[in-house]
Amino acid sequence: MPEYKITVATGTSEYSGTNNYVYVTLIGEKGETEKTLLDNPGLDFCRGAVDDYKVSSPVPLGQVLLVRLEKKRYWVEDNWFCRYVVVQPPGGTAPLTFPCYRWLVGDVFVELREGTAKRLCDDSLPLLLSHRKKELEERQKVYRWQAWAPGIPQCVAAESEKDLPQDARFDNEKRSDFEGSLHYALLELSLKKLAIVFGKSWSDLDDFRRIFWKLRSPTAEYVMEHWREDWFFGYQFLNGSNPRMIKRCQTLPKNFPVEGGMVQASLGPRKTLAKEMKAGNIYLVDYAVMDGIPANVIRGRQQHLAAPLCLLYAHPDQGLIPVAIQLGQTAGLDCPVFLPSDPPLAWLLAKIWVRHAEFQIFQVLSHLLRTHLVVEVFCVATLRQLPAVHPIYKLLAPHLRYTLEINCRGRTQLISADGIFKRVVSTGGAGLLILAQREYKVLTYESLQPIKDFQQRGVNQLRDYFYKEDSLMLWDAIHSFVSGMVDLYYSSDKEVHKDTELQAWIQEVVQQGFVEVPSFGLSSELKTRKELSTLLSVVIFTCSAQHAATNNGQFDWCAWVPNTPCTMRRPPPTCKDSITMDTIMETLPDISQSCVQMAITWHLGRAQPNAIPLGQYTEQYFSELPAQELIKGFRQELHDIEDTIVKRNQGLEPQYLYLCPSRVENSITI
């Protein structure tokens, strides 16, 4: 009677083990074993355990095709997370690995495929073809599309994270840390009796130092000391939390009446605005998307928004400096152009208004829409249309970890009708959705590709644009790795085009996920390996590097509240000469709003304790040696990029380390 050695690995996170009954059945080409009880209840399948068993078969099975795991209740229900099963056939045949990485919840069974990646055309046996079909049918019942709101990408159908299946949920350590960290931040500020001071302004700018206590970072303290300086104001357009909005200015907008004489003092002698513009040294940041957005009402008090235009000059010595600011889109006597030569407090307040617009744009558009919501589309489509054995599923799965839960939490806790944005942010409520809808209408697939984005914005000659330098290095590494994987499993463009599962996937992405976006520019059909490689690179880059660039520095740039205020309590100034320090203090967030801003940006921007860095795949989906070699090469390239970034930052202040691969997570988990 043939005997098979079975190795079963249990998950390593809290509560992964089980004391329930676990059974196994091996299913082969020529038959299957009887259902065999594997454990002594309560003794095996402990957290992190790797347990060995023997299973006998009445007849030779031939090639083992499937492993069926079944869990049944023993006294009380106890969920179990299985990492993988290894089957050692008799006769010295090489062992077979069957990846699982799933929760078994309740009295259930799962059937696992051997780990070699297979496209649909690679399967011919009816049993395996049926397995693919059933797996997708089951997933499509669990993961469904819904429109959370009109005019933005569709998302997973779930009222809250509790409606998600266990496989899409945080593990216990992640959940405890997430829920505890914001409470900790608010408690630290409450101990100073500040978070409960509603409606009261700070006395002066130095008063904001009172909320710098245990919540601090070297960059945040650098911001506190240098935020008024023009060069640092310009630096943040390049390397702050919203580094993808600045554009080269070749022609001044008609609604921005800046004349050469107005900025001559900033340009220096023997230079003109026209010449510097022609030379590519003039840049513009235009917040037209903010124009007319309704502002929030917080505790009965109207908040305020602006839609500024900011002109900047790439000075040969001083770096990128602002030379003119207009706080609205309609020029006129009540919407003056602010200049560095204006009264110092007037120029300072104009810059604060620009930074306030930055807070809205980077949180709602650069961060929420262009990373979280974009990646969720690919996550839902992948779960619905690609079986676990498909090579593209295996490639994407580690990069989609936890995204559904963090997005559900964001919709219910951060941007909901009674969420944190509504409590402290000037675009909270209706304004947030309108802002996202405006950007979604003009969102393009090309703008998600860093090389094309930098070209279209005309910023390739900007100096000290560290976000650009590091983004391009990471893009090249990701694209090289992904292209290698695509070429490994698709030997020709024809094979890509004929992969019906892959075509169903891209159709769902375009026709379901990105519905109602007229100019997105992504075809609902994949015809070549190059197209596929570029698209997969966009997904992985967006959920790793791009998310890190917009998320990880938000505490650094926002903890000193005057540098990037979440809301403004007075309207934009219409007269340069009437601005006093009292005007500024009455405009900036009040004491309570400042505390919440500091706490939430620390909570969202801090390094996650259980983060998995880019390229570190703790779940081994690929069992083939060529694929493992590509992963090994990817990791080495990321290691070399890390060395390059660290060496460049030696002696720099402030340092730009957000895109160090060791600090970039594989997926959007926060």
C-alpha positions in Angstrom: 0.0 0.0 0.0 1.7 3.3 -1.1 2.5 5.7 1.7 2.8 9.4 1.4 4.6 11.7 3.8 2.6 14.9 4.5 4.0 18.1 6.0 1.6 20.8 7.0 2.7 24.3 8.0 0.5 26.5 10.2 0.6 30.3 10.1 2.9 32.3 12.4 0.6 35.2 13.4 -1.5 35.2 16.6 -4.4 32.7 16.6 -3.3 31.0 13.4 -3.3 27.6 15.2 -6.4 25.5 15.8 -7.6 22.7 18.2 -10.2 21.6 15.7 -10.1 18.4 13.7 -8.0 18.6 10.4 -8.4 16.0 7.7 -6.5 15.5 4.4 -7.3 13.7 1.2 -4.8 13.3 -1.6 -6.4 13.4 -5.1 -4.4 12.0 -8.0 -4.7 11.1 -11.6 -5.8 7.5 -10.8 -7.8 8.0 -7.6 -7.8 9.5 -4.2 -7.0 8.5 -0.6 -9.5 8.1 2.1 -10.1 11.2 4.3 -7.4 10.9 6.9 -7.5 12.6 10.4 -4.1 14.3 10.8 -3.9 15.6 14.3 -4.5 15.0 17.9 -7.0 17.9 18.7 -5.3 20.6 20.7 -1.8 19.1 20.3 -0.9 19.7 16.7 -1.4 22.7 14.4 -0.1 25.2 16.9 1.0 28.7 15.8 4.1 28.4 13.6 4.1 24.6 13.7 5.3 22.4 10.9 3.8 18.9 11.5 4.6 15.7 9.6 2.1 12.8 9.0 1.8 9.7 6.8 -1.1 9.0 4.6 -1.7 5.6 3.0 -3.5 5.0 -0.3 -5.2 1.7 -1.4 -3.9 2.2 -4.9 -1.1 4.2 -6.6 -2.4 7.7 -7.2 -0.1 8.6 -10.1 0.6 12.3 -10.1 -0.9 14.1 -7.1 -3.1 16.8 -8.5 -4.9 18.2 -5.5 -4.7 18.2 -1.7 -8.1 18.6 0.1 -7.9 20.0 3.6 -10.9 19.8 5.8 -11.5 21.4 9.2 -14.3 20.4 11.6 -15.2 21.8 15.0 -13.9 20.1 18.1 -15.8 21.4 21.2 -15.6 25.1 20.1 -15.0 26.7 16.7 -11.3 27.6 16.2 -10.2 29.1 12.9 -7.0 27.9 11.3 -4.5 29.5 8.9 -2.6 27.0 6.7 0.6 28.2 5.0 1.3 25.2 2.8 1.3 21.4 2.5 4.2 19.4 1.2 3.6 15.9 -0.2 6.4 13.4 -0.5 5.3 10.6 -2.9 6.7 7.1 -2.3 9.7 5.9 -4.3 12.0 8.9 -3.9 10.1 11.2 -6.2 10.7 14.9 -5.6 8.4 16.5 -3.0 5.5 18.6 -4.2 4.5 21.9 -2.5 0.9 23.0 -2.4 0.6 26.7 -1.3 -2.4 27.6 0.7 -2.0 30.9 2.7 -5.7 30.8 3.6 -7.9 30.8 6.6 -10.2 27.8 7.2 -13.2 29.3 9.0 -15.9 27.0 10.3 -16.6 23.4 9.1 -15.0 23.8 5.6 -12.7 22.3 3.1 -10.3 23.7 0.6 -8.6 22.1 -2.4 -5.1 23.1 -3.2 -3.1 23.0 -6.4 0.5 22.2 -6.6 2.6 25.4 -6.6 3.8 25.4 -10.3 2.2 28.4 -12.0 -0.2 27.4 -14.7 -2.1 29.3 -17.3 -5.5 28.0 -18.4 -4.0 26.6 -21.6 -1.4 24.7 -19.5 -4.2 22.5 -18.0 -5.9 19.7 -19.9 -7.2 17.4 -17.2 -10.9 17.9 -16.6 -10.3 17.7 -12.8 -7.9 20.7 -12.9 -10.0 22.7 -15.3 -13.0 22.2 -13.1 -11.0 23.2 -10.1 -10.0 26.5 -11.7 -13.7 27.2 -12.7 -15.1 26.4 -9.2 -12.4 28.5 -7.4 -13.4 31.6 -9.5 -17.1 31.0 -9.1 -16.7 30.8 -5.3 -14.6 34.0 -5.2 -17.0 35.9 -7.4 -19.7 35.2 -4.9 -17.6 36.5 -2.0 -15.9 39.5 -3.8 -18.3 41.7 -5.6 -18.2 45.2 -7.1 -20.1 48.2 -5.7 -20.1 51.9 -6.3 -19.3 53.6 -3.0 -20.1 56.9 -4.6 -20.6 58.0 -8.2 -17.8 59.3 -10.3 -14.9 57.5 -8.5 -13.4 54.0 -9.0 -15.6 51.1 -8.0 -14.6 49.1 -4.9 -15.3 45.9 -3.1 -18.9 45.4 -1.9 -18.5 45.7 1.9 -20.2 48.1 4.3 -17.2 47.8 6.7 -14.1 45.7 7.1 -16.2 43.2 9.1 -18.0 42.2 5.9 -14.8 41.0 4.3 -13.8 37.4 4.3 -11.1 36.4 6.8 -8.5 36.0 4.0 -8.8 39.8 3.3 -8.6 40.9 6.9 -5.7 42.1 9.0 -4.1 39.5 11.2 -4.5 40.0 14.9 -1.2 41.8 15.5 -1.9 44.2 12.6 -5.4 44.9 13.9 -4.3 45.5 17.5 -1.5 47.8 16.4 -3.8 49.8 14.0 -6.5 50.3 16.5 -4.2 51.1 19.3 -1.8 53.6 17.6 -4.4 56.3 17.0 -5.7 55.9 20.6 -2.1 56.2 21.8 -1.5 59.4 19.9 -4.7 61.1 21.0 -4.1 60.0 24.6 -0.6 61.6 24.6 -2.1 64.9 23.5 -5.1 64.5 25.9 -2.6 64.1 28.8 -1.5 67.7 28.0 -5.2 68.7 28.1 -5.0 70.1 24.5 -7.1 67.8 22.3 -10.3 68.8 24.2 -9.8 72.6 23.7 -12.4 73.2 21.0 -12.5 76.5 19.0 -9.7 78.3 20.8 -6.8 79.7 18.7 -3.2 79.4 19.6 -1.7 82.6 20.9 1.3 82.7 18.6 3.2 80.4 16.2 5.6 79.2 18.9 2.6 77.8 20.8 2.4 75.0 18.3 5.5 73.6 19.9 3.4 72.5 22.8 2.1 69.5 20.9 5.6 68.3 20.1 6.2 65.9 22.9 6.7 62.2 22.3 5.3 62.5 18.8 8.2 63.8 16.9 10.7 63.0 14.2 14.0 64.6 13.0 12.4 65.8 9.8 9.3 67.2 11.6 11.6 69.2 13.9 13.6 70.4 10.8 10.3 71.6 9.3 9.5 73.4 12.5 12.7 75.4 12.2 12.7 76.1 8.5 9.1 76.2 7.3 9.1 80.0 6.7 12.1 79.9 4.4 11.3 80.3 0.7 13.8 77.6 -0.5 12.2 75.1 1.9 8.7 76.0 0.7 9.9 75.2 -2.8 11.7 72.0 -1.7 8.4 70.5 -0.6 7.0 70.6 -4.1 9.8 68.2 -5.1 10.2 66.0 -2.1 7.2 66.5 0.2 4.1 64.3 0.4 2.7 65.7 -2.9 5.7 65.6 -5.3 3.9 65.1 -8.5 2.0 68.3 -9.1 4.6 70.8 -10.1 4.9 71.5 -13.9 7.2 73.5 -16.1 5.6 76.8 -17.1 6.0 77.8 -20.7 3.2 80.3 -20.9 1.6 82.1 -17.9 -2.1 81.3 -17.5 -4.4 84.2 -18.5 -5.9 84.3 -15.1 -2.5 84.8 -13.4 -1.4 88.4 -14.3 2.2 88.2 -13.3 4.5 90.7 -15.2 8.2 90.5 -15.5 8.8 93.5 -13.3 6.9 92.0 -10.4 9.3 89.1 -10.1 12.5 90.8 -11.2 13.9 91.0 -7.7 13.6 87.3 -7.3 15.2 86.4 -10.6 18.2 88.7 -10.2 20.0 91.2 -12.5 20.3 90.6 -16.2 17.5 88.0 -16.1 13.9 88.3 -17.4 10.8 86.3 -16.8 10.5 85.6 -20.5 14.1 84.4 -20.8 14.0 82.2 -17.7 10.7 80.7 -18.9 12.2 79.9 -22.2 15.2 78.3 -20.5 12.9 76.0 -18.6 13.5 77.6 -15.2 10.0 78.7 -14.4 7.5 76.3 -12.8 3.8 76.5 -11.9 1.6 74.7 -9.4 -2.1 75.3 -10.2 -4.8 74.2 -7.8 -7.6 74.9 -10.2 -9.2 71.6 -9.2 -10.0 73.2 -5.8 -12.0 76.1 -7.3 -15.6 76.2 -6.0 -15.2 73.1 -3.8 -17.7 73.6 -0.8 -15.8 74.0 2.5 -16.6 72.0 5.6 -18.5 73.3 8.6 -16.9 72.1 11.9 -18.7 72.5 15.2 -21.0 75.0 13.6 -18.2 77.2 12.2 -17.6 77.6 8.5 -14.2 76.6 7.3 -12.5 77.9 4.1 -10.7 76.8 1.0 -8.7 78.4 -1.7 -7.6 77.4 -5.2 -4.1 79.1 -5.5 -1.7 79.5 -8.3 2.0 79.5 -7.3 4.8 80.5 -9.6 8.3 79.2 -8.8 11.8 79.9 -10.1 14.6 77.3 -10.2 17.3 79.7 -8.8 20.9 78.6 -9.6 21.9 79.1 -6.0 18.9 79.1 -3.8 17.0 76.2 -5.3 13.3 76.2 -6.2 11.8 79.4 -4.7 8.3 80.9 -4.9 8.1 84.2 -6.8 4.4 84.9 -7.0 1.2 83.5 -5.4 -2.4 84.2 -6.2 -5.0 82.7 -3.9 -7.9 82.3 -6.3 -8.6 81.5 -9.9 -10.2 84.8 -10.8 -7.7 87.7 -10.8 -8.9 91.1 -9.5 -8.6 93.7 -6.8 -9.9 91.3 -4.2 -7.5 88.5 -5.4 -4.1 90.2 -5.5 -0.8 88.6 -6.5 1.4 88.1 -3.5 5.2 88.6 -3.8 8.2 88.0 -1.7 8.6 91.8 -1.5 5.3 92.2 0.2 5.0 92.7 4.0 6.5 89.6 5.6 3.2 88.4 7.3 1.3 88.8 4.0 3.8 86.7 2.1 3.8 84.1 4.9 0.1 83.8 5.0 0.0 83.4 1.2 2.4 80.5 1.5 0.4 79.0 4.3 -2.7 79.0 2.0 -0.8 77.2 -0.7 0.4 74.6 1.9 -3.3 74.2 3.0 -4.3 73.4 -0.5 -1.4 70.9 -0.6 -2.9 69.1 2.4 -6.2 68.6 0.6 -4.6 67.5 -2.7 -2.1 65.1 -1.3 -4.6 63.4 1.1 -7.6 63.2 -1.2 -6.0 62.9 -4.7 -2.4 61.9 -4.6 -2.8 59.5 -1.7 -6.4 58.3 -1.5 -7.5 58.3 -5.2 -4.3 57.7 -7.0 -3.0 54.9 -4.8 -5.6 53.4 -2.5 -8.6 53.5 -4.8 -6.7 52.7 -8.0 -5.1 49.6 -6.5 -8.4 48.4 -5.0 -9.7 48.0 -8.6 -6.9 45.6 -9.5 -7.3 43.8 -6.2 -11.0 43.1 -6.7 -10.5 42.1 -10.3 -7.6 39.8 -9.5 -9.6 38.0 -6.8 -12.6 37.6 -9.2 -10.8 36.5 -12.4 -7.5 34.9 -11.7 -7.2 31.5 -10.0 -4.5 31.1 -7.4 -2.4 28.9 -9.8 -2.3 31.6 -12.4 1.2 33.2 -12.7 -0.2 36.8 -12.6 -2.2 36.0 -9.5 1.0 34.7 -7.8 2.9 37.8 -8.9 0.3 40.3 -7.7 -1.0 38.6 -4.5 1.7 39.8 -2.1 1.2 43.4 -3.4 -2.5 43.4 -2.7 -2.2 42.2 1.0 -4.5 44.1 3.4 -5.6 46.7 0.8 -9.3 45.8 1.0 -9.4 46.2 4.8 -7.5 49.4 5.0 -9.7 50.9 2.2 -12.9 49.8 4.0 -11.6 51.3 7.2 -10.8 54.5 5.3 -14.3 54.7 4.0 -15.9 54.1 7.3 -13.5 55.9 9.7 -11.6 58.5 7.8 -13.7 59.9 4.9 -17.2 59.0 6.0 -20.0 61.4 6.9 -18.9 61.4 10.5 -15.2 60.4 10.0 -12.0 62.2 11.0 -12.0 64.4 7.8 -15.4 65.7 8.6 -14.1 66.6 12.1 -11.0 68.5 11.2 -10.4 68.9 7.5 -11.7 71.7 5.4 -12.7 69.4 2.5 -14.5 67.0 4.9 -18.0 66.1 3.9 -19.3 66.9 0.4 -16.1 68.7 -0.7 -14.0 65.6 -0.4 -16.1 63.6 -2.8 -16.5 66.5 -5.3 -12.7 66.9 -5.3 -12.1 63.2 -6.0 -14.7 63.2 -8.7 -13.1 66.1 -10.5 -9.7 64.4 -10.5 -11.1 61.1 -11.5 -12.6 62.6 -14.7 -9.1 63.6 -15.9 -7.2 60.6 -14.4 -5.0 58.9 -17.0 -3.2 55.6 -17.1 -0.1 57.3 -18.5 0.1 59.6 -15.4 0.5 56.5 -13.3 3.7 55.7 -15.1 6.5 57.7 -13.6 8.6 58.1 -16.8 5.7 59.5 -18.8 4.5 61.6 -15.8 7.8 63.4 -15.5 8.0 64.0 -19.2 4.5 65.3 -19.4 5.1 67.7 -16.5 8.4 68.9 -18.0 10.4 68.5 -14.8 13.4 66.4 -15.9 15.9 69.2 -15.5 14.9 70.1 -12.0 17.8 69.7 -9.5 17.5 67.9 -6.2 14.3 66.2 -7.2 15.0 63.2 -5.1 11.5 61.8 -5.5 12.0 61.7 -9.2 15.5 60.1 -9.0 14.3 57.4 -6.6 11.0 56.7 -8.4 12.8 56.1 -11.7 15.3 53.7 -10.0 12.5 51.7 -8.4 10.4 51.8 -11.6 13.2 50.4 -13.6 13.8 47.6 -11.0 10.1 46.7 -10.8 9.7 46.8 -14.6 12.7 44.6 -15.2 11.5 42.1 -12.7 8.0 42.0 -14.0 9.1 41.7 -17.6 11.2 38.7 -16.7 8.3 37.1 -15.0 6.0 37.8 -18.0 8.5 36.4 -20.4 9.0 33.3 -18.2 5.3 32.4 -18.6 4.4 33.9 -21.9 6.7 33.0 -24.8 4.9 35.3 -27.3 2.4 38.1 -27.6 0.0 35.6 -29.0 -0.1 33.7 -25.7 -0.9 36.8 -23.8 -3.8 37.6 -26.2 -5.2 34.1 -26.0 -5.2 33.8 -22.2 -8.9 34.1 -21.6 -8.5 34.4 -17.8 -6.1 37.3 -18.3 -8.5 39.0 -20.8 -11.4 38.6 -18.3 -9.2 40.2 -15.7 -8.4 43.3 -17.8 -12.0 43.6 -18.9 -13.1 43.8 -15.3 -10.4 46.3 -14.5 -11.5 48.7 -17.3 -15.2 48.1 -17.6 -16.1 47.6 -13.9 -13.4 49.2 -11.8 -12.6 52.2 -13.9 -16.0 52.9 -15.2 -17.1 56.5 -15.8 -13.5 57.8 -16.5 -13.6 58.9 -20.2 -9.9 59.6 -20.8 -8.2 56.9 -18.7 -6.6 55.4 -21.7 -6.2 51.7 -20.7 -7.5 49.2 -23.2 -9.8 46.4 -22.1 -7.7 44.0 -24.1 -4.1 43.0 -23.6 -2.4 42.1 -26.8 1.4 42.0 -26.1 3.8 41.0 -23.4 5.0 44.6 -23.3 1.5 45.9 -22.5 1.1 43.3 -19.8 4.5 44.1 -18.3 3.9 47.8 -18.2 0.5 47.4 -16.6 1.7 45.0 -13.9 4.6 47.4 -13.2 2.1 50.2 -12.8 0.1 48.2 -10.2 3.2 47.1 -8.2 4.8 50.6 -8.4 1.6 52.3 -7.3 0.9 50.1 -4.3 4.5 50.2 -3.1 6.7 53.1 -4.2 4.0 55.7 -5.0 2.1 54.9 -1.9 5.2 55.3 0.2 6.1 58.6 -1.4 2.7 60.1 -0.5 1.9 58.3 2.8 5.2 57.8 4.7 6.2 61.5 5.1 2.8 62.9 6.1 3.7 63.2 9.8 7.1 64.8 8.9 5.4 67.5 6.8 2.2 68.0 8.7 3.1 67.6 12.4 4.2 71.3 12.4 0.7 72.4 11.7 1.4 75.9 10.2 3.5 74.2 7.5 0.6 72.1 6.2 -2.7 73.0 7.9 -5.6 70.7 7.6 -8.2 73.5 7.6 -8.4 77.3 7.6 -10.9 79.1 9.8 -10.9 82.5 8.0 -11.2 83.2 4.3 -8.2 84.0 2.1 -7.0 87.6 2.5 -8.0 90.2 0.0 -5.6 92.9 1.1 -1.9 92.6 1.7 -1.6 95.5 4.2 -4.1 94.4 6.8 -2.6 91.1 7.8 -1.4 90.8 11.3 -0.2 87.8 13.4 -3.7 87.7 15.0 -5.1 87.2 11.5 -2.8 84.2 10.9 -3.5 82.7 14.3 -7.3 83.1 13.8 -7.0 81.4 10.3 -4.9 78.4 11.3 -6.5 75.3 12.9 -7.6 75.7 16.5 -5.9 73.8 19.3 -8.1 70.7 19.1 -7.9 70.5 15.3 -4.1 70.8 15.5 -4.0 67.9 18.0 -6.1 65.7 15.8 -4.0 66.6 12.7 -0.8 65.7 14.5 -2.3 62.4 15.8 -3.8 61.2 12.6 -0.8 62.0 10.4 1.5 60.2 13.0 -0.9 57.2 13.0 -1.0 56.9 9.2 2.5 57.9 8.4 4.5 56.0 11.0 6.5 52.9 10.0 4.3 49.9 10.4 5.7 47.3 12.9 4.8 44.3 10.8 5.6 45.8 7.4 6.9 43.5 4.6 9.4 45.5 2.5 9.3 45.6 -1.3 10.5 42.4 -2.8 10.4 40.4 0.4 7.9 37.7 -0.2 7.1 35.9 3.0 4.5 33.7 1.3 6.2 31.5 -1.3 3.7 31.4 -4.1 6.2 30.5 -6.8 7.8 27.1 -6.5 9.7 27.1 -9.9 13.5 27.7 -9.7 13.5 30.2 -12.7 10.9 32.4 -10.9 12.8 32.2 -7.6 15.9 33.3 -9.4 14.1 36.3 -10.8 12.9 37.2 -7.3 16.5 36.8 -6.0 17.7 39.2 -8.7 15.0 41.7 -7.9 16.0 41.7 -4.3 19.6 42.3 -5.2 18.7 45.2 -7.4 16.6 46.7 -4.6 19.6 46.3 -2.2 21.8 48.2 -4.7 19.2 51.0 -4.9 19.1 51.2 -1.1 22.9 51.7 -1.0 22.7 54.4 -3.7 20.0 56.3 -1.8 21.7 56.0 1.6 25.0 57.2 0.2 23.3 60.2 -1.5 21.7 61.2 1.7 24.9 61.3 3.7 25.3 64.9 4.8 21.9 66.0 3.4 19.5 67.9 5.5 16.7 67.1 5.4 17.2 63.6 4.2 14.9 62.0 1.6 14.6 58.3 2.5 10.9 57.6 1.9 11.8 55.5 -1.2 14.5 53.4 0.4 13.3 49.9 -0.6 13.6 48.8 3.1 11.0 51.5 3.9 8.7 50.8 1.0 6.0 48.2 1.8 5.0 45.6 -0.7 1.4 46.6 -0.5 -1.0 49.3 0.8 -1.6 48.3 4.4 -2.1 51.8 6.0 
